[in-house]
Amino acid sequence: MWYFSWILGLGLAVSFGIINGMWHEFRMSPDEDLDE
């Protein structure tokens, strides 16, 4: 059952990266978005 923990860890890592990216986007002020 090693693959179960491997897939679970991979899913947690991916979800953490997505949540971290979303948090970084919402954290920025609207003025900074206009510069891009």
PDBQT receptor file of N, H, CA, C and O in Angstrom, charges set to zero:
ATOM      1  N   MET A   1       0.835  -1.222   0.000  1.00  0.00    +0.000 N 
ATOM      2  CA  MET A   1       0.000   0.000   0.000  1.00  0.00    +0.000 C 
ATOM      3  C   MET A   1       0.863   1.264   0.000  1.00  0.00    +0.000 C 
ATOM      4  O   MET A   1       0.397   2.336   0.384  1.00  0.00    +0.000 OA
ATOM      5  N   TRP A   2       2.115   1.136  -0.430  1.00  0.00    +0.000 N 
ATOM      6  H   TRP A   2       2.494   0.265  -0.742  1.00  0.00    +0.000 HD
ATOM      7  CA  TRP A   2       2.990   2.319  -0.438  1.00  0.00    +0.000 C 
ATOM      8  C   TRP A   2       2.496   3.362  -1.438  1.00  0.00    +0.000 C 
ATOM      9  O   TRP A   2       2.700   4.562  -1.250  1.00  0.00    +0.000 OA
ATOM     10  N   TYR A   3       1.840   2.891  -2.509  1.00  0.00    +0.000 N 
ATOM     11  H   TYR A   3       1.674   1.917  -2.662  1.00  0.00    +0.000 HD
ATOM     12  CA  TYR A   3       1.376   3.819  -3.544  1.00  0.00    +0.000 C 
ATOM     13  C   TYR A   3       0.265   4.721  -3.013  1.00  0.00    +0.000 C 
ATOM     14  O   TYR A   3       0.110   5.851  -3.475  1.00  0.00    +0.000 OA
ATOM     15  N   PHE A   4      -0.515   4.225  -2.039  1.00  0.00    +0.000 N 
ATOM     16  H   PHE A   4      -0.390   3.306  -1.663  1.00  0.00    +0.000 HD
ATOM     17  CA  PHE A   4      -1.593   5.038  -1.478  1.00  0.00    +0.000 C 
ATOM     18  C   PHE A   4      -1.033   6.271  -0.769  1.00  0.00    +0.000 C 
ATOM     19  O   PHE A   4      -1.523   7.384  -0.960  1.00  0.00    +0.000 OA
ATOM     20  N   SER A   5      -0.006   6.060   0.047  1.00  0.00    +0.000 N 
ATOM     21  H   SER A   5       0.391   5.155   0.201  1.00  0.00    +0.000 HD
ATOM     22  CA  SER A   5       0.600   7.194   0.764  1.00  0.00    +0.000 C 
ATOM     23  C   SER A   5       1.330   8.117  -0.212  1.00  0.00    +0.000 C 
ATOM     24  O   SER A   5       1.399   9.327   0.004  1.00  0.00    +0.000 OA
ATOM     25  N   TRP A   6       1.876   7.540  -1.290  1.00  0.00    +0.000 N 
ATOM     26  H   TRP A   6       1.820   6.557  -1.466  1.00  0.00    +0.000 HD
ATOM     27  CA  TRP A   6       2.591   8.355  -2.281  1.00  0.00    +0.000 C 
ATOM     28  C   TRP A   6       1.618   9.258  -3.026  1.00  0.00    +0.000 C 
ATOM     29  O   TRP A   6       1.891  10.442  -3.221  1.00  0.00    +0.000 OA
ATOM     30  N   ILE A   7       0.473   8.696  -3.448  1.00  0.00    +0.000 N 
ATOM     31  H   ILE A   7       0.251   7.733  -3.290  1.00  0.00    +0.000 HD
ATOM     32  CA  ILE A   7      -0.541   9.487  -4.156  1.00  0.00    +0.000 C 
ATOM     33  C   ILE A   7      -1.147  10.530  -3.212  1.00  0.00    +0.000 C 
ATOM     34  O   ILE A   7      -1.425  11.659  -3.616  1.00  0.00    +0.000 OA
ATOM     35  N   LEU A   8      -1.348  10.133  -1.947  1.00  0.00    +0.000 N 
ATOM     36  H   LEU A   8      -1.123   9.216  -1.620  1.00  0.00    +0.000 HD
ATOM     37  CA  LEU A   8      -1.920  11.063  -0.971  1.00  0.00    +0.000 C 
ATOM     38  C   LEU A   8      -0.966  12.233  -0.741  1.00  0.00    +0.000 C 
ATOM     39  O   LEU A   8      -1.395  13.386  -0.685  1.00  0.00    +0.000 OA
ATOM     40  N   GLY A   9       0.319  11.936  -0.607  1.00  0.00    +0.000 N 
ATOM     41  H   GLY A   9       0.667  11.000  -0.652  1.00  0.00    +0.000 HD
ATOM     42  CA  GLY A   9       1.306  12.997  -0.410  1.00  0.00    +0.000 C 
ATOM     43  C   GLY A   9       1.415  13.892  -1.629  1.00  0.00    +0.000 C 
ATOM     44  O   GLY A   9       1.557  15.108  -1.504  1.00  0.00    +0.000 OA
ATOM     45  N   LEU A  10       1.347  13.283  -2.823  1.00  0.00    +0.000 N 
ATOM     46  H   LEU A  10       1.232  12.295  -2.924  1.00  0.00    +0.000 HD
ATOM     47  CA  LEU A  10       1.426  14.066  -4.055  1.00  0.00    +0.000 C 
ATOM     48  C   LEU A  10       0.209  14.986  -4.173  1.00  0.00    +0.000 C 
ATOM     49  O   LEU A  10       0.336  16.142  -4.576  1.00  0.00    +0.000 OA
ATOM     50  N   GLY A  11      -0.963  14.469  -3.821  1.00  0.00    +0.000 N 
ATOM     51  H   GLY A  11      -1.065  13.530  -3.494  1.00  0.00    +0.000 HD
ATOM     52  CA  GLY A  11      -2.188  15.277  -3.868  1.00  0.00    +0.000 C 
ATOM     53  C   GLY A  11      -2.123  16.437  -2.884  1.00  0.00    +0.000 C 
ATOM     54  O   GLY A  11      -2.552  17.548  -3.196  1.00  0.00    +0.000 OA
ATOM     55  N   LEU A  12      -1.589  16.179  -1.703  1.00  0.00    +0.000 N 
ATOM     56  H   LEU A  12      -1.240  15.277  -1.449  1.00  0.00    +0.000 HD
ATOM     57  CA  LEU A  12      -1.465  17.251  -0.713  1.00  0.00    +0.000 C 
ATOM     58  C   LEU A  12      -0.493  18.323  -1.197  1.00  0.00    +0.000 C 
ATOM     59  O   LEU A  12      -0.727  19.515  -0.999  1.00  0.00    +0.000 OA
ATOM     60  N   ALA A  13       0.603  17.892  -1.834  1.00  0.00    +0.000 N 
ATOM     61  H   ALA A  13       0.793  16.924  -1.995  1.00  0.00    +0.000 HD
ATOM     62  CA  ALA A  13       1.596  18.845  -2.330  1.00  0.00    +0.000 C 
ATOM     63  C   ALA A  13       1.003  19.703  -3.445  1.00  0.00    +0.000 C 
ATOM     64  O   ALA A  13       1.222  20.914  -3.486  1.00  0.00    +0.000 OA
ATOM     65  N   VAL A  14       0.253  19.075  -4.345  1.00  0.00    +0.000 N 
ATOM     66  H   VAL A  14       0.075  18.092  -4.312  1.00  0.00    +0.000 HD
ATOM     67  CA  VAL A  14      -0.362  19.818  -5.457  1.00  0.00    +0.000 C 
ATOM     68  C   VAL A  14      -1.423  20.782  -4.932  1.00  0.00    +0.000 C 
ATOM     69  O   VAL A  14      -1.479  21.937  -5.354  1.00  0.00    +0.000 OA
ATOM     70  N   SER A  15      -2.267  20.305  -4.006  1.00  0.00    +0.000 N 
ATOM     71  H   SER A  15      -2.221  19.367  -3.663  1.00  0.00    +0.000 HD
ATOM     72  CA  SER A  15      -3.317  21.169  -3.463  1.00  0.00    +0.000 C 
ATOM     73  C   SER A  15      -2.709  22.328  -2.674  1.00  0.00    +0.000 C 
ATOM     74  O   SER A  15      -3.233  23.441  -2.703  1.00  0.00    +0.000 OA
ATOM     75  N   PHE A  16      -1.607  22.069  -1.971  1.00  0.00    +0.000 N 
ATOM     76  H   PHE A  16      -1.181  21.164  -1.948  1.00  0.00    +0.000 HD
ATOM     77  CA  PHE A  16      -0.945  23.133  -1.221  1.00  0.00    +0.000 C 
ATOM     78  C   PHE A  16      -0.393  24.189  -2.176  1.00  0.00    +0.000 C 
ATOM     79  O   PHE A  16      -0.474  25.385  -1.898  1.00  0.00    +0.000 OA
ATOM     80  N   GLY A  17       0.167  23.744  -3.302  1.00  0.00    +0.000 N 
ATOM     81  H   GLY A  17       0.232  22.772  -3.528  1.00  0.00    +0.000 HD
ATOM     82  CA  GLY A  17       0.703  24.679  -4.294  1.00  0.00    +0.000 C 
ATOM     83  C   GLY A  17      -0.398  25.521  -4.918  1.00  0.00    +0.000 C 
ATOM     84  O   GLY A  17      -0.214  26.717  -5.144  1.00  0.00    +0.000 OA
ATOM     85  N   ILE A  18      -1.545  24.904  -5.199  1.00  0.00    +0.000 N 
ATOM     86  H   ILE A  18      -1.694  23.933  -5.015  1.00  0.00    +0.000 HD
ATOM     87  CA  ILE A  18      -2.665  25.640  -5.802  1.00  0.00    +0.000 C 
ATOM     88  C   ILE A  18      -3.216  26.666  -4.813  1.00  0.00    +0.000 C 
ATOM     89  O   ILE A  18      -3.470  27.816  -5.171  1.00  0.00    +0.000 OA
ATOM     90  N   ILE A  19      -3.399  26.231  -3.556  1.00  0.00    +0.000 N 
ATOM     91  H   ILE A  19      -3.192  25.297  -3.265  1.00  0.00    +0.000 HD
ATOM     92  CA  ILE A  19      -3.927  27.147  -2.531  1.00  0.00    +0.000 C 
ATOM     93  C   ILE A  19      -2.943  28.289  -2.282  1.00  0.00    +0.000 C 
ATOM     94  O   ILE A  19      -3.353  29.436  -2.099  1.00  0.00    +0.000 OA
ATOM     95  N   ASN A  20      -1.644  27.975  -2.275  1.00  0.00    +0.000 N 
ATOM     96  H   ASN A  20      -1.311  27.044  -2.423  1.00  0.00    +0.000 HD
ATOM     97  CA  ASN A  20      -0.631  29.004  -2.056  1.00  0.00    +0.000 C 
ATOM     98  C   ASN A  20      -0.648  30.013  -3.202  1.00  0.00    +0.000 C 
ATOM     99  O   ASN A  20      -0.511  31.215  -2.974  1.00  0.00    +0.000 OA
ATOM    100  N   GLY A  21      -0.815  29.528  -4.432  1.00  0.00    +0.000 N 
ATOM    101  H   GLY A  21      -0.926  28.552  -4.617  1.00  0.00    +0.000 HD
ATOM    102  CA  GLY A  21      -0.870  30.428  -5.588  1.00  0.00    +0.000 C 
ATOM    103  C   GLY A  21      -2.116  31.301  -5.555  1.00  0.00    +0.000 C 
ATOM    104  O   GLY A  21      -2.051  32.493  -5.854  1.00  0.00    +0.000 OA
ATOM    105  N   MET A  22      -3.250  30.709  -5.192  1.00  0.00    +0.000 N 
ATOM    106  H   MET A  22      -3.303  29.741  -4.950  1.00  0.00    +0.000 HD
ATOM    107  CA  MET A  22      -4.492  31.490  -5.116  1.00  0.00    +0.000 C 
ATOM    108  C   MET A  22      -4.393  32.541  -4.018  1.00  0.00    +0.000 C 
ATOM    109  O   MET A  22      -4.835  33.675  -4.201  1.00  0.00    +0.000 OA
ATOM    110  N   TRP A  23      -3.808  32.165  -2.867  1.00  0.00    +0.000 N 
ATOM    111  H   TRP A  23      -3.448  31.243  -2.719  1.00  0.00    +0.000 HD
ATOM    112  CA  TRP A  23      -3.667  33.106  -1.754  1.00  0.00    +0.000 C 
ATOM    113  C   TRP A  23      -2.773  34.279  -2.162  1.00  0.00    +0.000 C 
ATOM    114  O   TRP A  23      -3.025  35.426  -1.793  1.00  0.00    +0.000 OA
ATOM    115  N   HIS A  24      -1.721  33.969  -2.933  1.00  0.00    +0.000 N 
ATOM    116  H   HIS A  24      -1.517  33.037  -3.233  1.00  0.00    +0.000 HD
ATOM    117  CA  HIS A  24      -0.809  35.019  -3.375  1.00  0.00    +0.000 C 
ATOM    118  C   HIS A  24      -1.515  35.974  -4.336  1.00  0.00    +0.000 C 
ATOM    119  O   HIS A  24      -1.268  37.179  -4.299  1.00  0.00    +0.000 OA
ATOM    120  N   GLU A  25      -2.391  35.449  -5.197  1.00  0.00    +0.000 N 
ATOM    121  H   GLU A  25      -2.592  34.470  -5.228  1.00  0.00    +0.000 HD
ATOM    122  CA  GLU A  25      -3.120  36.296  -6.146  1.00  0.00    +0.000 C 
ATOM    123  C   GLU A  25      -4.102  37.208  -5.412  1.00  0.00    +0.000 C 
ATOM    124  O   GLU A  25      -4.147  38.408  -5.681  1.00  0.00    +0.000 OA
ATOM    125  N   PHE A  26      -4.891  36.651  -4.486  1.00  0.00    +0.000 N 
ATOM    126  H   PHE A  26      -4.855  35.676  -4.267  1.00  0.00    +0.000 HD
ATOM    127  CA  PHE A  26      -5.894  37.450  -3.770  1.00  0.00    +0.000 C 
ATOM    128  C   PHE A  26      -5.247  38.424  -2.795  1.00  0.00    +0.000 C 
ATOM    129  O   PHE A  26      -5.841  39.446  -2.452  1.00  0.00    +0.000 OA
ATOM    130  N   ARG A  27      -4.016  38.109  -2.341  1.00  0.00    +0.000 N 
ATOM    131  H   ARG A  27      -3.534  37.279  -2.619  1.00  0.00    +0.000 HD
ATOM    132  CA  ARG A  27      -3.328  38.955  -1.384  1.00  0.00    +0.000 C 
ATOM    133  C   ARG A  27      -2.859  40.256  -2.030  1.00  0.00    +0.000 C 
ATOM    134  O   ARG A  27      -2.756  41.283  -1.360  1.00  0.00    +0.000 OA
ATOM    135  N   MET A  28      -2.573  40.212  -3.336  1.00  0.00    +0.000 N 
ATOM    136  H   MET A  28      -2.657  39.377  -3.880  1.00  0.00    +0.000 HD
ATOM    137  CA  MET A  28      -2.071  41.409  -4.029  1.00  0.00    +0.000 C 
ATOM    138  C   MET A  28      -3.167  42.480  -4.146  1.00  0.00    +0.000 C 
ATOM    139  O   MET A  28      -4.352  42.161  -4.245  1.00  0.00    +0.000 OA
ATOM    140  N   SER A  29      -2.761  43.721  -4.133  1.00  0.00    +0.000 N 
ATOM    141  H   SER A  29      -1.799  43.981  -4.053  1.00  0.00    +0.000 HD
ATOM    142  CA  SER A  29      -3.721  44.809  -4.287  1.00  0.00    +0.000 C 
ATOM    143  C   SER A  29      -4.073  44.975  -5.770  1.00  0.00    +0.000 C 
ATOM    144  O   SER A  29      -3.258  44.635  -6.628  1.00  0.00    +0.000 OA
ATOM    145  N   PRO A  30      -5.259  45.486  -6.090  1.00  0.00    +0.000 N 
ATOM    146  CA  PRO A  30      -5.668  45.656  -7.497  1.00  0.00    +0.000 C 
ATOM    147  C   PRO A  30      -4.717  46.562  -8.278  1.00  0.00    +0.000 C 
ATOM    148  O   PRO A  30      -4.562  46.395  -9.487  1.00  0.00    +0.000 OA
ATOM    149  N   ASP A  31      -4.085  47.511  -7.608  1.00  0.00    +0.000 N 
ATOM    150  H   ASP A  31      -4.211  47.648  -6.625  1.00  0.00    +0.000 HD
ATOM    151  CA  ASP A  31      -3.177  48.434  -8.295  1.00  0.00    +0.000 C 
ATOM    152  C   ASP A  31      -1.975  47.698  -8.881  1.00  0.00    +0.000 C 
ATOM    153  O   ASP A  31      -1.481  48.066  -9.947  1.00  0.00    +0.000 OA
ATOM    154  N   GLU A  32      -1.505  46.665  -8.193  1.00  0.00    +0.000 N 
ATOM    155  H   GLU A  32      -1.907  46.367  -7.327  1.00  0.00    +0.000 HD
ATOM    156  CA  GLU A  32      -0.345  45.917  -8.680  1.00  0.00    +0.000 C 
ATOM    157  C   GLU A  32      -0.703  45.092  -9.915  1.00  0.00    +0.000 C 
ATOM    158  O   GLU A  32       0.156  44.841 -10.760  1.00  0.00    +0.000 OA
ATOM    159  N   ASP A  33      -1.966  44.668 -10.027  1.00  0.00    +0.000 N 
ATOM    160  H   ASP A  33      -2.664  44.872  -9.340  1.00  0.00    +0.000 HD
ATOM    161  CA  ASP A  33      -2.386  43.863 -11.173  1.00  0.00    +0.000 C 
ATOM    162  C   ASP A  33      -2.373  44.695 -12.457  1.00  0.00    +0.000 C 
ATOM    163  O   ASP A  33      -2.161  44.151 -13.541  1.00  0.00    +0.000 OA
ATOM    164  N   LEU A  34      -2.598  46.005 -12.346  1.00  0.00    +0.000 N 
ATOM    165  H   LEU A  34      -2.771  46.447 -11.465  1.00  0.00    +0.000 HD
ATOM    166  CA  LEU A  34      -2.643  46.848 -13.540  1.00  0.00    +0.000 C 
ATOM    167  C   LEU A  34      -1.268  46.971 -14.193  1.00  0.00    +0.000 C 
ATOM    168  O   LEU A  34      -1.176  47.214 -15.396  1.00  0.00    +0.000 OA
ATOM    169  N   ASP A  35      -0.205  46.805 -13.414  1.00  0.00    +0.000 N 
ATOM    170  H   ASP A  35      -0.280  46.607 -12.437  1.00  0.00    +0.000 HD
ATOM    171  CA  ASP A  35       1.148  46.931 -13.969  1.00  0.00    +0.000 C 
ATOM    172  C   ASP A  35       1.497  45.779 -14.901  1.00  0.00    +0.000 C 
ATOM    173  O   ASP A  35       2.335  45.936 -15.789  1.00  0.00    +0.000 OA
ATOM    174  N   GLU A  36       0.868  44.625 -14.711  1.00  0.00    +0.000 N 
ATOM    175  H   GLU A  36       0.187  44.498 -13.990  1.00  0.00    +0.000 HD
ATOM    176  CA  GLU A  36       1.210  43.455 -15.529  1.00  0.00    +0.000 C 
ATOM    177  C   GLU A  36       0.671  43.586 -16.945  1.00  0.00    +0.000 C 
ATOM    178  O   GLU A  36       0.869  42.690 -17.766  1.00  0.00    +0.000 OA
TER     179      GLU A  36
